[in-house]
Every structure is written in structure tokens, then in C-alpha cells.
Amino acid sequence: MPTIRDLVAAIREREGVQAAVVLGRDGLVIDGQAAPQIDSESVAAHVPPILLAAEELGHASQQGALHTAVFEHERGFALVASLSPDAVLLVHASPSVNLAQLLYELRRNRANIASLV
């Protein structure tokens, strides 16, 4: 059976993915791999307030719980996917990543990924 480490490695190996980090909703890293220029722990610490705001937006607009958020930055993307009440997946990717394919695979495999956490 695959582990969280296997999941992180598989996502990180995708072309264009610079970081894959599983973190708790408190912002602490559970497991992750990142390119040398990305400080996983520092980046993960910024996720909880963003996640909270996005979830509040979903509830206020009656859209329900947050599943995935995509942020497009000047030099790439950040994806935040809710895995469970306790864990989140953060993926950083370059502009060249096949974003549609990555989102599709995360969505299709959400339950399998969540079972590892």
C-alpha cells in the first residue's frame, strides 16, 4: 500500500511541479518534497489563513466546503486541496505545468489520497 511519502514523490515527479507538501490545518508539514529554492515549512505556514478565508467564502456564498483552490502567481501556480478535516495538500508548479491534467488527477484520486493521511 502506498504511503504519504509515495504520494508526495509521485506528485513531485510530475513535469512542472516544484513542490508537493502534505500539511496539517495548523500549517505544520507532515511530509513534503520541494525544489531547493522553496522553503516548504515557510510556505506551509501561510496556508491556514488562506484556507480559512476560502472556506468562509464558500459558506457565505452557499457553495459549501472547499475542495481545491488554485492561485495563479506571476511565476507559477499554487494549488491547495483539502484532503481531510486534518490535512491539506499544497502543490507549487511552474507556468509550464499541465494544470488541467494535474487538477483532474487530484480530483479523481482525492479519496485515495485522503486515505493515506
C-alpha positions in Angstrom: 0.0 0.0 0.0 1.4 3.5 -0.9 2.3 5.9 1.8 2.2 9.7 2.1 5.8 9.8 1.1 5.0 7.8 -2.0 2.2 10.2 -2.8 4.4 13.3 -2.4 7.1 11.7 -4.5 4.7 10.9 -7.3 3.2 14.4 -7.4 6.7 16.0 -7.2 7.9 13.9 -10.1 5.3 15.4 -12.5 6.8 17.8 -15.0 6.4 21.3 -13.8 5.7 20.5 -10.2 8.2 22.4 -7.9 6.8 21.3 -4.6 4.3 18.8 -3.1 3.6 19.2 0.6 1.1 17.5 2.9 0.4 19.7 5.9 -1.9 19.9 8.8 -4.5 22.6 9.0 -2.3 24.2 11.6 0.4 24.8 8.9 2.9 22.2 10.1 4.4 20.0 7.4 3.5 16.3 7.6 5.6 15.3 4.6 6.9 17.1 1.5 9.4 17.5 -1.2 10.4 20.8 -2.8 12.9 22.3 -5.2 15.8 23.9 -3.3 14.5 27.5 -3.7 11.2 26.7 -1.9 11.1 26.6 1.9 8.3 24.1 2.5 7.8 24.9 6.1 7.6 28.7 5.5 5.2 28.3 2.6 3.1 25.8 4.6 2.8 28.2 7.5 0.9 30.6 5.2 -1.7 28.1 4.1 -4.1 28.1 7.2 -5.3 31.7 7.0 -5.8 31.4 3.2 -7.7 28.1 3.7 -9.9 29.6 6.4 -10.8 32.7 4.2 -11.6 30.4 1.2 -13.8 28.2 3.3 -15.6 31.2 4.8 -16.2 32.5 1.2 -17.7 29.1 0.2 -20.0 29.1 3.1 -21.0 32.7 2.7 -21.8 32.2 -1.0 -23.6 28.9 -0.1 -21.1 26.9 -2.3 -20.2 24.6 0.6 -16.9 23.2 1.8 -13.6 24.0 0.0 -12.2 21.1 -2.1 -9.5 22.8 -4.2 -8.2 26.3 -4.6 -5.9 27.4 -7.4 -3.8 30.6 -7.2 -2.0 31.9 -10.2 1.1 33.9 -9.5 3.5 35.8 -11.7 5.9 32.8 -11.9 3.6 29.8 -11.4 0.7 28.2 -9.6 -0.2 27.2 -6.0 -2.9 24.5 -5.5 -4.4 23.8 -2.1 -6.5 20.7 -1.9 -8.4 19.7 1.2 -7.7 16.0 2.0 -9.4 15.6 5.3 -10.6 17.6 8.3 -6.9 17.5 9.5 -4.8 17.6 6.3 -4.2 19.6 3.2 -2.1 19.1 0.0 -0.1 22.1 -1.3 1.4 21.9 -4.8 3.6 24.6 -6.3 4.0 24.4 -10.1 5.7 26.3 -12.8 3.7 28.1 -15.5 4.5 25.2 -17.9 2.7 22.5 -15.8 -0.3 20.8 -17.4 -2.7 22.4 -14.9 -5.8 20.8 -16.2 -4.3 17.3 -16.0 -3.0 17.9 -12.5 -6.3 19.2 -11.3 -8.1 16.3 -12.9 -5.9 13.7 -11.3 -6.1 15.3 -7.9 -9.9 15.4 -8.1 -10.2 11.9 -9.4 -7.8 10.5 -6.7 -8.9 12.7 -3.8 -10.4 9.8 -1.8 -7.4 7.6 -2.4 -5.0 10.4 -1.4 -7.1 11.2 1.7 -7.0 7.6 2.8 -3.2 7.9 3.2 -3.4 10.8 5.6 
